[in-house]
Amino acid sequence: MIPKYLAIFNNRKVKHIILTSGRAGTKSSYAAIRTDYQVVSDPHGSAVVLRKHHNKLRKTVYKEMIRGINRLGISKKKFAITKSPMEITYKKYDTTIYFSGSDGIDDTKGIIDEDKPIKLVVLDELTEFFDDGEGEDELSNIEATFVRGNSSGFQMIYLYNPPKNPNAPINQWCKKMEKREDCIHIHTDYRDVPVSWLGQALVDSAEAMKRADEKMYRWVWLGQAVGVDELIYYMFGDRHRQKPDPNRRYDRIYIGGDYGQQNATTFEAFGLDTYRKKFPGLGEYYHSGRETGKQKSPSEYAQDLVEFMNELHEQYDNRVFYIFLDPSAKGLAEEIRRATRAVRLDYQVFLRDAENDPMGVAIFANAIDTLKKLDIEYDSYCNEFELGRKRIFVRPEMLTNADGTPAFDPDDSVFYALPEDDANGEGLLKEIDMSLRAEQHSKAINDDLNYLSLKCGFGTDRYQFGATGAKTATEIISENSDMYRMIKKHEILLEDALRQLIQIIIRLGMILGNTLNPECEITIDFDDSIIEDKETERSRDRQDVSMGVMSLVEYRAKWYGESEEDAAKNLPEQNQVME
């Protein structure tokens, strides 16, 4: 391990250890060695390694802990290494490294080891606990869960790469923890690691980014919170709210309703402005029985809605209302139908069910205006070349030959006749060269492509081809964290849906007489090739083989899709050298 970590390796007096770094800071390698050493050196204590979500344990921390065993120079035969459940047990002391996600509060409760209390808790990718979880509150609950049963020597290690924003919740939490006497914060970067460990190619890559974009280099490679240039602070004061135009007429008004029995009931009205291509808010109805002390029935809410629509119609002279309600609010929908039929209205009312898609709206739904703007800009770009072509104006006497035939093709768009009264006397031909605004158009299109990419959750530069060529997967992770996070959040939703689908298929198979295990472990391994650099990972594994950290059997099993038994059989006779 690097010298910066030596001072804390055997220090059990510090309760909280925060390890931050840029890329290649080796904090994960240290955590693996420290965790493995915990179970082999202390016969009375186990360890647990946590990530926010279960689906990335096996490919990240689980694999890293196995590598840590090799780095300690201990034979794997001294451990019981299982994938289901995901555990690593040191046979001599029966001390165990447990692995778990923290998707719910019950995920970690079952890990409490009564015989060998948890002495070490490692939280990897801590940013996920703040972005997708409860942040500081969740960390406190995890500590309270595992500290029980320990008289001394309990430690928690936190690992993360600092986000760009210095005011991000995790960065603020770190500053607060640094003030505690039982906490130490160590920050490293690739410059703290011997070049022979990393390889000169990695150092060259970091230095190349430093020359091209120092700010990005400081964040990616040095792990500094450099600030977020594009961060927008939304101010919700009245003076920042755009008021609807009272003199504007809207043909259609859309009302979204949220019905609550104990909670508030609201109706939000929006007008469709097809000319300005806007969807401004026009009015709001709000009632809370809990706040006012008076609960209203669905029929009363329906009557209030009719009065609300009458006011909007009188103000904006619309012909149609579209009302969208949650499909579960059938009672309120029926009362609205009765209320609108009971009186004569000067407008039509249509009820629609809201689309409760579990995946939410399309990722481009908030960027439709940008797409339309890009369409206009592209058309303008094309017209620029059509309208800006070279033109030659010719005096009338040059339009015909001596025999009276036309001197120019009448379909030629280059030559034009000068007006009869043109008396400038600048010659028989006048050449006009239009200046093309290609650079301005190109910049406008690229700016809006970046804005489109940002609105869709892909970060910036998603729809651009940089001058340096195609980007590596590492750059996609570091430079496009918005896209990375969006993919991860979608994977969480998809994994849950796929698990349920597979369980249903298993039950159907059992009904049809097949022998299936309904309690089997379901593992979904998403193809992360878009965000994980497979070639870099494979090169790293080859280096591990040459160092003796990974065996050839493990390498073949991983990269050729073989079982370890088949991989051992398929090894060439000269198996000491890997071609």
N, C-alpha and C positions, 0 to 999 in steps of 0.2 A: 504494500500500500504506500501511498505517497506520504512524505514526512508530515504534512499538515494534519494528518489523522492519527499519528502515533500517540500524541498526548492524551487522546480521549479513549484509546482502544481498551485499556484496562481500568479506566476511571469509572467507578460505579457510584460515585457520590453525586454526579450531575444527573438530574432526573429527566430533563428535556434536552435533546440534541437536535438542532436544526441544521441540515446540510443543504446548501444551495450551490448552484454552479451554472456555468454555461454548458455547451455541448462538450463531451469528452472530459468532464471534470472528475470522473471515476467515483462519484459518490455512491452509485449503485453497486459497484464492485466492492467498495468498503462495507456497505450495509450487508452484502451477502456474506463476506468473510466474518464480520462481527456476529451475524446471526448464527452461522454454522458453528462458530467458536463457542457461542453461548451454550448450545446443547451438548457439546463434547467436553466442555470444561466445568460445567456446573451440574452435578448429578441430581440437583433438587429443583431445577428450573427449566421451563420450556419457553417457546417464543411463538409469536404470531405475526404474520405479514399480511397487511391489508391494502387493498385498493378500493376505490369507491365502487367499482362495478366488477362483477364476477368474470365477465367474458374475456378479460385480458390477463387473468392471473397466470394461466399456463404458459403463454408465450412470452411473458415478461419476468415477473419476480420468481416464479417457480423455476424457470430455466436458469435464472441468475444464481439462485441458491445452490443448484446442482453444480454450476461452474465454480462456486465458492468452495465447495468440498475439494475439487481438484486443485484449486489454488492453495489450499491449506496442506496439500500433499497427503491427504487421508484417502484410503481406499473406499470406494463406494460400497464395497461388500460389508462394511461395518454399519451401513445404514439400511433401513427398510424404506424404500422410496416408492410411494404409491400415487397413482393418478386419481383414483376414485375410492375413498376420499383423497384429496390432494394433501399429502402429508409426507414429511421426511422425519424418520425416527432414528435416533442413535441407539443401536441395539444394546450397547453396554449399560447405559443408564436408563433406557426407556424414556428419554427426553425427546420431545417432538417439536418440529416447526409446523405450525398450522397455517393454512392459507384461506383467506376469506374475502369476499366483497362486503360492502357496507350499504347495499341497496335499501335495506330496511333495518329497523332497530333490533329485530330478532335474529339477524344474520350472525351477530357476534356473540349472542348470549350462550349459544350451545358450545362454544369453544373453551369455556372455563374448565381448566384442568384441576381437579381437586387434589390429586396426588402430586403432580408436578406443576405448581402454580406458574402462571405466565410471568416471566421476569423481564422479557423484552418485547416491545411492540414496535413494529416498523410500519410506517405509513408511506407508501410510495405514490408518486404523482399527486402530491397533496393538493394541488390546484383543483383537482376534480372534486374534492370535498367541499370547496368553496363555490365552484361554478355549478355543480349539480346537486349539492347537499345543503346541510345547515351550517357549514363553516365551523366557526369557533364553538358553537353549542354542541355540534356533533363530536368534535374532538374531545370536549369535556366529558361527554357521555361514554366515549370509548375508554378514556382514562379511568373513569369510575368503574367501568365493567371489569377491567383487568387488574387494577391495583389491589383488589381484594385478595387476601391471603398472603400478602407479601409484608415481611417485617422490614426488609431493606433490600437494596440492590435493584429496585424496579426502574426501568428506563424506557423512554419513548424516543424513537428516532424518526424525524420528519424529513422527507426528501422532495424537492421540487425545483424547477427552473423558474426564476422570477418572471412574472408577466411584464409586459412593457409599461403598463400604467403604474406609476409609483403609488397611486391612491387605491389600487386594487385591494379588496378586503384581505387577501392573504398577505400582502406586503405590510398592511397596517397591523395585522395580527403579529407578524414577525417582529416589528418594532416594539410592540407591547411586550412580547415574550423576552426580548433582549434585556428588559429592565428587571427581570426576575433573577434572584440569586441562584436558583436551581436550574438555570437554562444557559446554554452556550450555543452560539451561532457561528458556523464555519463556512466560509464561501471559497470556492476553488474555481479554477478554469484550466483550460488545456495547457497553459504555460507552467502550471505546477506539476505537470506529469512529464516524465522522461520521454524524449522523442522516440526512443527505441520501443517504448510500449505502444505508442499511438501510430507510428509510421510517419515518414516524412510527407507522404501524400496528404494526410489529414492536416498537418501543419501548413502545407502549401495552400490547401483549400481555404483555411482560415485567413491566411495572410492575403490571399487574392480578394476575399470579400472585404478585408480591411481597406485595401486600395480602392475598391469599387464603391463601397458604401460603408463608411466608418460607423455610422449610427446603427445600421443593421448588424455589423460585426460586433459592436459592443453588447447588443442584446443577445444575439445567437451564441457567440463564442465566449464572451466575458460574463454573460448572465446579469447584465446591468438593466435596471428599470429605466429605460431611456425616454419614456414619455410616449403618448399616443397623439400624433399630430391631428388625426382625423376625428378625435373624440368630440362628440356633440353633447352639450349640456342642455337639456330641455327644461325651460322655465315655465311653470304652470300658473303664474300670476295672471290676473285678469287683463293686465295691459299687454300681455303677450298673446292673448287669444284673438283670433280673427273673428270679427263679428259678421253675421250674414247680412247681405245687402237687402234691406227691407223693400226695395222697389223692384227686386228681381222676381221674375215669374218662373216657376218650375212646373213642367208638365207632369213629372212623376216625383213622388216623395216616398222614400223607403223608411220603414220604422222597424227597428230591432227591439224585441222585448225580452226581458229577463224576469220571470215570475218567481216570487218567493213567498212562502207562507209565513215563516218566522223571519227570514231575511227580507231585504228591500226588494220592491218591484219597480223596474224602470222601463221606460220607453224612450228610445233615442231616435230622433228624426233627422234624415239627411235628404237633401235635394239633388237631383241629377241635372247638372248643368252641362248639356252636350256642346254648347257653343264654346265655353271656356275650358271644357274638359276637366271639370272639378266636381267634387262630391262634398259640398260644405254641410256642416251640422247646422240645423235650423231650430231645434228646440229639444227640451228634455222634460220628461215626467218622472218624478221620483216620490215614492212613499215607503216608509218603513214603519211597520206596526210596533217594532221593538223600540224605535226612537220616539214615536209619537204617543205610544200607549194605546193605540186604536188599530186593531187588525181589520182588514177589509176582505170581503168575500170576492170570488172571481167575478160575480155579476157587477159588483161595485167598481172593480178595476176595469171591466169592459165599458161601463158607462163613462168612467173617467177618460178612457181612451177615445171614445166618440167625441167628447168635448175637446180633447186635445187635438184631434184631427180637424174639428170644425174651426178651431182657432188658426191652425196652419193653413187650411183652405182659404179662409178669409184673408189671410196675410199674403199668400203666395199664388192663389188662383190656380191650383193644380187640378188635374182631372182624375188622377188615379193615386191610391195609396197601396203599397205592397207592405204587408206586415209579416215579419219572420219571427217565429216562436220556436222554442225547443219542442221537439216531438213529444216529450213527456208531459207538456202542459196542455193536454187534451181538454181538460175542463175549462180552462180560460179561453181556449180557441172556440169552443162551442158557445160560451157566453158572448164572445165578441160577434159571432155570427148572428146570434139572436138580437143583440143590441143594434147591429147595423141594419137588420131587416125590419126592426120595429118602427123606425122613423124613415122619412124620406130624406135622402142625402143628395147633394149636388155633385157628388163624385162617386167613383167606384172603389170598392175595397176588395183586395185579394189577399187571402191568407196562404202562407207558405211555411213548410217545415224547414227549420235551419238544418244545414248539412253538418251533422256531428261526425265528421271524418276523424278517426283517431290520429291520422298523420297530419292533421291541420290543413291549412290552405297551401296551395302550390307555392314553391319557393320563390317563384317569380311574381306572385300576386301583388306584392308591394312595389313592383318595378315596372308595371305596365306603362305608366306615364313616361318612364325613361326609355322603354322600348319604342314608344310612339315618337319620342323626340329623336332617337337614333334613326328611325325611318325617315323623318323629315330631313335630318342632316345628310343622310346618304343620298336622298333624291337631290338635295341642293348641290352636293358634291358632283353628281353626274351632270346636272344642268350647267354647272360651272364650266365644264369642258365643251358642252354644246353651245352655250351662249358666248363663251370666251374665245372661240376660234378666230384665227386671223381673217380679216376682211380687207378687200381692195376696192376702193371706190373709183369709178371710171367716168370720165367726162362723156357726155352724150354722144359726141361725134366719133368716139371710139367703139361704140356698141355695134356698129355694122361695118362690113367690108365694103370695098368699092363697088361690088356688084349688088349690094343691098342685103346680102345674107348676114345672119347674126354672127358676130365675131366670137361670142362666148356661148357655151352650152346654157340654155335657159334654166336647167336644173342645177347648175353649179351654184353652191351657196357661198362661194368665196368672193365673187365679183358682184358689185352693186353699182347702179347708176347714180352719179351725183345729181343733186337737184339742179333744175334748169337755171335757177337764179344764183347758183354758187359762183361768186366772182372773186374768189381769193387769189386766183391765178397761181396756184401752187403746182401746176403741172397737170398733165393729162391723167396721171395715176396718183392716187393718194392711199398709202398703206396704213392700216390701223391694226396695231398689236394690242390685244387686251391682256391685262395682267391677271393671271389666275391666282385665286386665293386658296391654293392647294394646301399650304402649310396650316392656315387657319382652320380649314375644314378638317384636315387630318387630326389636328389637336382637339377640336371639338368632339369628334367621334371617339378618339381615344379616351378623353376625359369622361365621356358618358359611358363608355364600355367599362371603365374602372368603377364608376358609380353603380352601374348595373350589377357588376360582379359583387360589389360590397353589399348591395341591397339583397342579393340572393344568398348571402352567407358564404361566399367563396373568397372573401378578402379582396384585395386589388390584384390587377394584372392577370386574372384568370383568362380573359379573352384577348390577351396580347401575346405576340411572339417576340421575346426580347432579342436584342442584337447578339446576345451571347449564346443563343440556341436553346435547345430544350432544357428544362429544369430537371434536376434530380429529385427523387422522392424526399431526400433530406431537406431540400429547399422548400418543398411543398409544406412540410411540417412546420419549419421554422418561420418561413415568410408568410404562410397562409394559415395562421392558427384559426381564423374564422372558419375556413373550409374544414380543417381538421376536426374542430369541435362539432360542426354541423354533422359530419359523417358519423362521429362517435354517438351523438344523440339519436340519430336515426337508427343506428345499429342497436341501441338499447331497446327502442320501440319494436323493431323488427324481430329481435331475438325473443322477446316475450311472446309476440304473436306466433312465431314459428314453433316455439316450444308447445304452446297450446294446440296448434294444428297437429304436431307430431303425436302428442298425447291422445288426441281424438282418433287419429289413424290407428294407433296401437289398440285402443279400446274397440274400434270397429273390427280390427283383425282378430281380437279375442272372441268377439261375438260370432265371427265366421269360423271359429274352431282352431285358429292358429295358436301355437304356444308362444306367447310373448310375455315379457316382463314389464308390467305397467310402472314399476319403480326404477327402471333402468335410468342411468344418467344420460341426459341429452346434452351433447356438446355441439355448439354451432360456431364454426370457425369462419369468420368473414374473410374474404379475400381482400387483404389490405395492401395489395401491390401498388395501388395509387398513392399510398402515403408511406409505404415502407420500401426502402431501397433494397431489393432482394439481392442484387449483385454485391452491394456493400456487405450485407449480412453473410453471404456465402463466402466472400473473401475473408471475413473475420473468422468464420468457422474453420476455414483452411489454415489460418494462422494458429488457431487453437489446437488443431490436429498436429501441426508441426511442433508446437510447444509441449504437446502431451496433455493438454488440458481437456481435449475431446478425443475420443477414440475413433478409429476409422469405421467401426460398426455403427456408432452413433451418427457419424456423418452420412453414411450410406442410408441409414434408416430415415434420416430427416430429409435429405435432398433427392433420394430416389424413390421415396414412398414405400419402402420395404419394412417388414417387421425386423426386429433385431436378430431373430433367428435366421431369416433369409439373408439379411445383410452379412452376417458372419459367414454363411455358406458361399456367398457371391464374391467375397474378397479374393483378389488375385493372390497367387502364391508369394510374390514379392510384395508383401503387404507392409513393409517398413517404410516405403517411399510412396507418397501420393503424387500421381502424375498431374 
